Amino acid sequence: MRMAMLPAAIAVLSVSPPTVNAAEDLESRINRPEKRTLEPRAMATRQAATIADQQAALEGSPERMQWLEQDIEEKRAESAARPAKSWLDRIEIAGLIEVEAQDASSYEGDRESDITLATAELGIAAQINAWVNVGISFLYEQDETDLEIDVASITLSNPEVTPIFVTAGQLYVPFGSYETNLVSAPLTLDIGETRQTTLEVGFVADSFSASAYLFNGDRKINGENQIGTWGATLGYAYEESDLLVTLGAGYISDLGDSDSLQEITNEDRVETLDTAIAAGLDVTGYSVAPSTRTGGWTINAAAEFGRFNLIGEYLSATDDFAPQSLAFEEAGAKPSAWNIEADVEFDLMGRESVAAIAYQGTREALALELPQERWLIGWSVEVYRQTSLSLEWAYDRDYDRAEGGTGETASTLTAQLAVEF
């Protein structure tokens, strides 16, 4: 389970100009989305155009990033009311720390428990002038990610002059939504999340947003080191009274360039070659570099009405991968995943609280070590200002033995204490 946070903040800041509307006051993280939980209705108070603008900026980002953006946007709104005295007044800083305690059982019946610093992220964003936004975030995840630059980008945008924006830098490409009010990232993110150094061009007009992007992926097709992977996304936001609906769809020309798939497909091709050599087979003409791209597509929808929230997302490859790159039952795999989630907000002893339940699943994703089915139940409460306590129980079912799995079940209980600043 990976947590991300600043990238989202940076993404939205790059596309959106400073706004006087306060954003929701919760940590949403890149892979640990749950903070939207504390003040999820804040977004519903915005105009549809603003919602569409943020949807365009946050598409493809982990929840932690989305939280960061919301927090920096709120700080900008506060500083906008004060006259700028120096260049420092154009800079906003936000951070997120998440500490988690877990007790988990494996498919083999073993139990493990640990306390970890799941996320430590610091984001810095600056409005250089009316046209230029920049952002950078630093991320550390214990046992997962060494301290690194998570996102760094430059955005050219001025909605008062044109609906078109341009973003360049290392960012999460707008493929997938990955929205959730639970601690764990949805299984769709485990397949589709893609961070690359990218050039993106898009527009936000009324309730609609769209963009196209391209980059030089980590999977070198036929060994060529060239810009060859591209994608596009389309979003729509509708708000009326107590109802907010968002819709999104996306395509990427090579799903194999996602953060998880690019590493696994490259490793599998090398392992296939090593196995063939060890068996004394003729490997003439075999290359560890893939020869074709395998595209991916996704659709997502969310609706907020009153204190209730519904989320749905589906993501899939467009075709089978080569068996040497990603296999399932001795053939090429066509991985897919979905997430269906329902949330309700309520007050608990005067504290903002959210309860959530989700059903998730995958198909032909055994090589990615993902479960075939997952049920989750979670609850989050704002114990102090900008401080939340979350509990989550996840129940997984592995692929059947006939498909190469164990056919067993596993469960994980997680408690998380998160502070944004």
N, C-alpha and C positions, 0 to 999 in steps of 0.2 A: 504494500500500500504506500503510495508515494504522495507527498504533499507538496503543493506548489502554491505560490502565493503572489509574488510580485509581478510575474509576467502579466497577469491579467490586469493589474493596475496599470502597468506600463502600456499594455495594448490599448486600453480604453483611453488613456490620457493622450496617446499618440494620435488617435482618431478624433477625439472629442475636444472641443475648446472648453475652457473653464466654465462651469455652470453654477448658478446660485442655488440650485436645488440640492439639498443635503442627500447624500446617498445612504443606503442602508448601513447600519453600524455594526456589521458582523464580519467575522473572518470567513471568507469563502475559500478555500485554498485550491490550489491547482490539482491536487489529487485527493484532497480530503475535503470535500465540499460540504460544509455543514453550517457555516456561519451565516448564510443567508437566512437561516433560521431565526436569529434574534430579531431582526427587523425586516422581514421579507416584504412587508407591505410598503416600505419606503419606495421601492421601485414603481409600484403601481400608482403612485401619485404623480409620476412624470407624464409629460405629453408623449403621445405615440412616437413622434419624430425622435425625441430624445432616447426613448427605449430602443427604437430601431438602430440608432447611432451606437448605443452601447452594445447591442446584440451583435452588430457587425464587428466591433472591436474585440469582443470577448469570445466569439466563436472559435472553438478549438483549444481554448485555454483551460488549464486545470482550475479547479475551484479556488485554490489558494490565490491564484493570480486575480481572479475576479474580486476576491475580497480586497486585495491590495488596491485595485483600481477604485473601488468604492470608497475606501478610507482616504486615499489621496484626494479624490474628488471632493470629499466632504471638507478636508482641510483647505483645499483651494477655494471653496465657497466661502469659508470663514475669512481667509486672507483677502479675498476679493473685495470685502466690505471695508478693508483698511487701505489707506494710500501706501503705495510702495515707496520705501525709503532707500533701498539698495537692491543690487542684483540678487542678494540672498532671499529677498521676498518673493522671487519667482521660482524658488526651489521648494519642493515638498518632500518629506521623508515619511515613510510608513514601514512598520515591521510586524512580524507575526512569529510567535513562539508556540509550539504545540508539544506537550509532553504526554505520552501515551503509556498505559499499562495494559498488557494483553495476556490472556490465558487461552491457549489454543490446543486443539487436538488434531492430529494428522489422520490421513486415510489409513495409515498403518496402525493407528491406535495410540501412538506416542503423544505425550503432553509436553508443552513448553510454555514458559511464562517469562516475561521480561518487562522492564521499564526503559523506554527509549525517548530520546529527543527526536521526535518524528519530523519536526520542521523548525527551522530557524531561517527566516528570510527577511531581507532588508531591501526596500525599494526606494529609489530616488527618481523624481521626475521634475522636469522644468519646462515652463512655457517661455521659450526664448524670445518670441515675438508673436505677432498676430497669426503667423503662418507656420511656425516651427515648434513642435513638441519633441522632447527627447526623454528617454527613460532607461534606467538600468536597474537590475535586481540581482542580488547575491543570495544563493541558496545553499543550505547544508541540511542533510538528512542522515542521521546516524545509521551506519551499516548500509546505506543506500547511495548517498551522493556526497562526495567530498566537497568542500567549499568551492563554489564555482560561480561564474556569471551565468545566471539562468536566462535572462533576457536583456537585450540591449538594442534599442531601435530609435530611428528618427522618423517622424511623421510630418508631412506637409499637409496642412488642412486649415481651411478658413470657411466654415459653413455660412458666414454672412456674405461671402463672395461667390462660392461655388460648392455644390454638393460633392465634388470629387475629392478624394484624399489619396495620398501616396505614402506607403510605409516601407522602410528598408532597414534590415538588420537581423539579428538573431531573435526569432520569435516563434510562438506556436502558431502554425498555419491554421487558417479558419476552416478546419475540417472536423465536424462533430461539435456537440454542445456540452456533453458530460456534466449536465446540471444534476445536483442532488442536494438533499438536506441531511444526508447521513455522513458518518465519519469516513467510511471507505469510498474510494473512487468507484464509479460504475465500471462494469466489465467492458463497456464500449470504449472507454478510455484506454484500457489495457491493450486494445487492438489498434486503435486509430490515432492516439496522440502523436503529433509530429512536430518536433522542434528543429528548425533549419534556419540557415541564413538566407533570407527570402526577400524578394521584391514583390510588393502587393499594391494593386491599384483598385480602387473601388469608389462607390458613391453611397450616400444616404439621402433619400428624398422622401419626404412625408413619412409614411409608415414602412417604406421599403428600403432594404439595403442589399448591396451585392458587391462582390469583389472577385478578382482573379489574381493568381500569384504563380510564381515560378522560382525554381531553385535547382542547384546541382546536388542531387541526392547522394546519400552514402552508398547506395547500391550502384555500382558502376556497370551499366549495361554494356556488355561486350568489352569491358575494360576501358571504356571511354570516359574521360574526366571532363564532362560537359554539362551545361545547363540543359536539362531534358525533362524534368518532372514539373508538372503544372497542376493547378486545380482551380476550382471556382465554387462560390457559395452564394446562396440567396436567402434572404431573411425577410420576415414580415411581422409587424407588431400591431395589435389592435387593442385599444383601451376605451371602455365606456362605463361610466359609473363605477361599480364595484367589480368589474370584470377586466382582466388583462389576459390576452392570448398572444403567444409568440409561436411562429412557425419557422423552420429552417430546413434547408437541403444543401448537400454538398457533394462534390466529386473530386477525387484526386487520381492522377494518371498512374501512380505507382504506390499502392498501399504498402508495398514492401519497404518503403522508406520511412514508415512509422518508427517511433523510438524502439518498440519491442521487436517488430518484424525484421527490421534491417539487420539487427545483430544476429537473430536466430537464423534467418535465411542464409546469411554469409557463413555462419558456423556450420550449418548443415551441409552446405556445398563442399566445404573443406573436409568435413568428416566423411562425406560420400567418396571423395577422391582418395583419402587415406585408407578407407576400408577396401576400395577396389585395388589399390596398390598392394596392400597386405595380402589380398586374396590372389595375387598374381594375375589380375585381369588386365587386358589391354586398355589403357586410358588415353590412347592417342585421340586427339581432337576434343577431349573433355576440358572444360575451363571452369575454374572456380567462380568466374564472373557470370552472372545470369545473362541470358540472351534476350529476354523479353520482360516488359513491365506488366504488372497485374494491377489493374485499377481498383478503386474502392468507391462506394457511395454511401450516403447516410441521410436520414431524415429525422427530424425531431420536432416535438410540439410540447408546449406547456401552457397551463391555464391556471390563473389565480382568481378565485371568487370568494369574497368574504374571507374567512379564516382558512379556507381550504386551497390546496395546491395539488395539481396533477402534472406528472412529468412522463413523457414517453420518448424513447429513442431507439433507433435500429441502425446498425452499421454492418456492412458486408463487403467482401471482395466481389468484383464483377465476374471473376472467372477463377479457375483452379490455378494454383501455383504449380510450378514444375515439381515433381516428386523429390528431386534432389534439393530443392530449396525449402519446401514445407510439405510434409507428408501427412496423410491420414488414411488409415487402413490400406497401406501399401499403394496408395495413389496420391495424386496431387490434392492438397487441401484447399478448400474454399471457406476460410474462416468468417464467422459472423457473430454478432452479439446484440443483445437488446437489454433495455432497462425500462421497467414500468414502476412508477412510484407514486404514492399518495401521502400527503402531509396535512397536518392540522395544527394551527396555532392556538394557544390558550394561555391564560394567566395562571400561575401557580404561586400562591402566597405573595401576589404582587410582582412576580417576576415573569418576564417574557419567556415562553416555553414552546417547544415544537416537538411533536411526535411524528414519526415517519415509518412507513412500511414499504418494502420494495421486493419485486420479483425480477431476477435477472437470469440470463442464460447465454450459452454459446453453442455454436455448432462447428464441428471440425476444427476446434481450437486446442486439441489435446497437446500438440507440440509446444504450445505457448504456456503450458502448465496452468490453464484456466479450468475452473469447474464447468460441468455441463449445466448445472442449475445452482442458483444461490437465492436464499431467502434472507432478508435483513429486517430487523426491527431496531429503531433507534429513538432516542429522546435527548433533547438538548435544553439547557436552561441558562439564562444569563444570571450568574450568581452575583456579579458586580458589573459595573460599567465596563464594557469592552473586555469582559472576562466571562468565558462560558465553560460549562461542564457538560460533557456529552457521554452517553452510554450507548453501546451498540452490540447486538448479538447477530452473528452471521452463521448460516447453516448451509454448507456446500455438499453437493452430490457429484462424485467423480463420474467420468465416462465409464461405460460398461467394460467388462473384461474382454468381450468380443471385439471392442473397438480399440483395445490397447490400454484401457484404464484399469482401475482397481474395482470399480463398482461399489466402493465404500463411501461413507459420509464423514464429514469433519465439521467442527464448529469453532468459532472464535468469539471471545468476549473481550470488548475493548472499552476502556475508560480513557477519556481525553480531557485535559485541561488546556485551554487555549486563551492566549492574551494577545490582543492587537494593540499597537501603540503608534 
